[in-house]
Amino acid sequence: MIHEQPSLWERLRPHVLVFDGPLTLALALLATLSLINMYSAGLDFDGRLADHGRNLLIAFAIMWVAASLPLRWVQSSAVPVYLVGLALLVAVALFGDISKGARRWLDLGVTRIQPSELMKIAMPLMLAWYFQQREGARGWADFAVAGVLLALPVWLIARQPDLGTALLVSSAGAYAIFFAGLSWKVIAGGIGAVVAAMPVLWSAMHDYQRHRVLMMIDPSSDPLGKGFHVIQSTIAVGSGGIWGKGWTAGTQAHLEFIPERTTDFIFAVFSEEFGLVGNLVLLAVYLLLIGRGLVIAASGANIFARLLAGSITLIFFTYTFVNIGMVSGILPVVGVPLPLMSYGGTAMVTLGFGAGLLMAIGRQRKLVQT
């Protein structure tokens, strides 16, 4: 009997079909725009483009691994991942390295890690698992426990201090709690309580955090100091006009008026060089990514899948909204990168893993339907 060798496609097919078409298209478009923009933003930084390309490849490799995971494995890992993340945050508080006045890193000898990044995925994982266990019997006590599960890591991250990451982790957890069915009355009451507690929260903030809020309101009060970032980034965004100044032709960026132009303020470089039209294209790609994620969430195989997919999708939304908002001067500067556009490996890997989990959830839905 003659056994025919399987074709190359037949051998690759099981590994390729883990990718979700629309989601992969959105991510590929973002990666392309990211490399184009980073070439310009990183002209004065040797090796920045190569490092950024490497980070993108690592993120996509991790996305492929995550997309290949069975959903039951993801669900069973929720509690261990959350507990490990919490233990690492406690270790940071006790033994972490101090850099620029913040204790955020843990030295493992061979490398340094930032455990707060792990919680961006661990938090929605844990809450999605928790609400899956209480399917059909969720009461006030369950939401109170979920609030405690969320508050513990957020408190540990906020005291490092790391306001940006605390915001992202709390948002990720809040989305899961909201999708689990939290009453609008409770949400309205919570917002009212936060507003009422503003004076207390203001007094509890660090000086640099208060300065960031004040600079958002009136950056011209300290144009050469705390307000410099906001003023220069808004000038760059506005000076791009309709069509932009052209690739690598941005004066604000290349005359070094835009600080952190390859990381937190990368959107200012993009806006100056590609203008309103470029911004609309970029926003359309993000909308494709977020819209596809919500479609996957709406058709998840179970409560765990729906809550996790919805939370991860809105993490992408939060990253995008907060970064563009702070660069445009409508939100305080909190150090949140623009997804897949900003330079930096940690956030890139986290988002790549999140995108892979979205694909794993979408693939599980197809298997269930089949």
N, C-alpha and C positions, 0 to 999 in steps of 0.2 A: 504494500500500500504506500502510495506517495503522499507525503504530508507537505502541503504547501506552506511556505513561510509566510507569516502575516506581514502585510505591508507596513511601511513606516507609519502611515496614518492610523492603522489599526492598533499599532503599539503605543502611539502617542495619544490616541483618542481619550482613554480614561483619565489621562492627566490634563488634557486641554478642556474637557467638558465641565471641569469644576468652575470655570470662569463664567460669570454672568455677562452676557453681551453688552447691554446698555451701560452697566456699571463699569466694565472694563474700558469701553469707549470713552466714557467721561474721565476716567483716571488716566488713560493714555493721552487724551487731549490736554489735561492738566499738566502731565509730565512734560509734554512737548512745549507748552507755553512757559513752563517753569525753567526749562533748560535755555530757551531763547532769552528769557528775562535775566536769568542768572549770569549768562555770558556778559551782558551789559553791566549789571550791577556789580559783578565781581571782577571787572577789568583791572582794578588796582590791587586785587588780592590774588597772589600767586597760588594756584592749585584749588581755588574755591570752586570753580566750575567742575573740575574733575571729582572733587570730594562730594559735591552735590549730586553728580551723576551716580557715583558709587552709592550714596545714601538712597537714591531712588531705586537702584537695582536691588539693594538689600530689602527695602520696603516691599517691593513687588515680589521678591522671593518669599518673604514672610507671609505676604498676602496669599500666595499660592499654597503654602503649607497650611495656613489657617482655613482656606477654602476647601482643602481636601479632608479636613477633620470631620468625622461623624458627629452629628449634633448631640448624640447621647454622651460622647466624650466631653464635649464642651460643657454640657449641663453638669456632669459629674465633677468637673474641675472647679466649679464656681466657688464652693466653700473653701477648699484648700488654697486657691489663688487669693481669695480675699484675706484669709488668715495670714498667709505669707506676706502679703502687701502690708497688712496692719502691723505685723511683727517688725518688718523692715522700717516702717515709719517710726515705731518706738525706738528702734536701734539708732535711727538718725537723730532723734531727740536726745539720746543718751551719748552717742559716740560719733555723731556725724561731723564731717569737715565743715569748717566755717569759711565762707568765701564772700567777700563784699558785704559783710554784716549779716549774712543769712546762713543757716545750717540746713542744707538741702541734700548734700551728697554723702554717700556711704562708701568708704574706701575698703575694697575687698582684697587689697594687695596687688592683684594683677590688673585691676581696673576699678574705676569709680562708677557707681550707679546712682540714679535719682529715683528712689522708690515711689515718689509721688506720681510719676508718669504711669506706673503699673496700675494705680488706682483708677485711672481714667477708663480702663476696661474692666478691672476687677469690680468696681462699684456697680455698674449696670448688670454685670454677670451675677453678682451676689443677690441683688434685689430681684432680678428676673427669676432666679432659682427659688428665692424665698416666696414670691407670690405664686409660683407654679405649685409649691407644696400646699398652698392654701386656696386652691382653685375652688370657687363656688362658696367659700365660707369666710370671706374677708370682712373683718369688722374694724372698729376704731382701734382696738388693741393691736391688730396686725399692722396698721399704718403707723402707729406709735413706735412699734419695734423697728419698722423699716426706717423711721426717722432717726432712731438711735444708731442703727447700722450705718446710716449716711453721715451722721454728725461726728462720729468718732474719727474717721480718717480726715474729714474736712477740718476738724479742730487741730489735729496734729500737723496738717499741711499749713494751715493759716498761721500757726505759731512759729513756723520756721524762720522768717515769714515768707510766704509765697502766695500772694493774693491771686495771681493769674491762674495758677494750677488749682487752688482752692475753689475758684469760681467754676472752672471746667469740671472738676470732680463733683461739686455740689449740683451743677446743672445736669450732669449725666445721671446722677441718682434721682434728682427731682423729676426728670423725664420718665424714668421707670415707674416712680410712684404715681405720677399723673396718669400714665397709660394704664396702670393697674386699676384705676377707677376712683381716684380721690375726688371727693365732692368739690364742686365749684365754690360752695359756701366756705369750705375749709381753706381753699386757695385764697379767696378774697379776705378771709380773716387773717391768714398768714401774712398777706401783703400789707394789710392794715397794721398788724403787729410790728412788722419791719419798719414801716414808716414812723410809727409811734416811738420805736426804739432808736431812731436815727441819732438823737443827741448822745445816747450811751455808746452806740457803735462808733460815732465820730471821735469820742474821747478815747476809745479803745484802740483806734487805728494808730499805726506808727506815723512819725512825722513825714516820712517820704510818701506814704500813702495819701495823707491829707494834702500834701503839695500837689500830687497828681490830680486830685479832684479839683483843687483850686485852679490849676493850670488849664484844665478842661474848660472851666467857666471863663477864665480871663488869662490866656497865655501871655498877653502883652504886658502883664504886670511884672514879668521877669523874662524879657525877650532874649537875653543872652545867657540865662541860667536854666531854671526848671521849665520855662516855656519854649525853649529853643526847638526841641523835638517837634512839638505840635505845630508851631508856626512854620517851620521849614517844610514839613510834610504836607500841610494844607496848601502852601504855595506851590509845591510840586504837583499836587493833584489838580489844582485849578489851572496851572500854566499849561497843562497838556491840551486844553481846548477840546475841540471835536475830534480831530484826527491825530493829535499828539505831535511831538517834535521829531519823531523818527527814532528807529532803533539805534542805540548807543549815542544818541544826540541829546540826551537830557542834561541840561546845564546844572540843575539843582543837584543831581546825582554825581556828575563827574567833576563838579567843582567842590564836591565834598560838603555840601550844605545839609544833605540828608544823613543823619546819624543812623547807624545800624541798618544800612540800606540793603544788606543781603539777608537780614533776619526779620526783625519785627516790622521794619518799614519798607519791605520789598514792594508792597502795593503802591507806594508813592513813586518808585522808579517806574513801575509798569504804567501807572496813570500818566506820568509826564511824557513817556515816550510813545504810548499808543492811544492816549486820549480817551474821550467818552466812548468812542466806537469800540476800542479795545476792552474797556471796562465792561461794556455790555456783553461782549463775547465771553469774557471771563466769567461774569455772573451767570450767563446762560449755561456754561459748562457746570458750574456749581449747582445750578438749579436742576440740571439733568441728573447729577449724582444724588442730590437730596431727594428728588422726586422718585427716582428708581429705588432708593433705599426705603422710602415710605411705602411704595408698592410691595416690596418684599416683606416689609413688616406687616402690612395689612393682610397678607395671605400666608402668614407663618403657620407651621404645622401645629403649634400648641402655644399656650400662654407664654412659656419661657422664650420661645423663638420670637413671638411678636413683641414682647417687652424689650428684649435684647436688641432686636433689629431697629425698633423705633428709637431707642436711646442712642445707639451708635450713630444712626443717621442724623439725629439732632445734635450730636457732638460735632459733626462736620459743620452743621449750620452755626453752632455757637462759635466755633473757631473762626469761621468766615465772617460772621456778623461782628464779633468783638474786634477782630483785627482791622477790618475795613473801617469800623466805627472809630477806633482810636487813631488810626492814621488820618482820617478825615476830620478829627477834632470834635466828634460828638460823644465820645466815650473817653474815660481816663486811660492813660497808658498803663497797661497791666502786663505787658510781656507775653501776649498770646500770638503765636505764629500763624501765618496764612497757610492753610492745608496744602501740602505738596509744593508750595511755592517758596516758602522761607527756607533758608539754610539751617540745617540742624538735624542730626541723626535720630535723636531720641523721640521727638514728636513725629518724625517721619515713620519710624518703625511702629509706633503706637497706632497711628492712623492706618498704616498698611495692614496691621493685624486686625484692626476693626473692620476694614473693607473686606478682608478675607472671611471674617465671621459672617458678614452680610451675605457673601456668596455661598457660604456653607449653609446658611438658613434658607436661601433661595433654592439651592440644590436639593435640600431635604424636602422642601415643598413639592418639587417636581417628582421626587421618588415616591412620596406619599400619594400623589395623584396617579402615578403610573400603577 
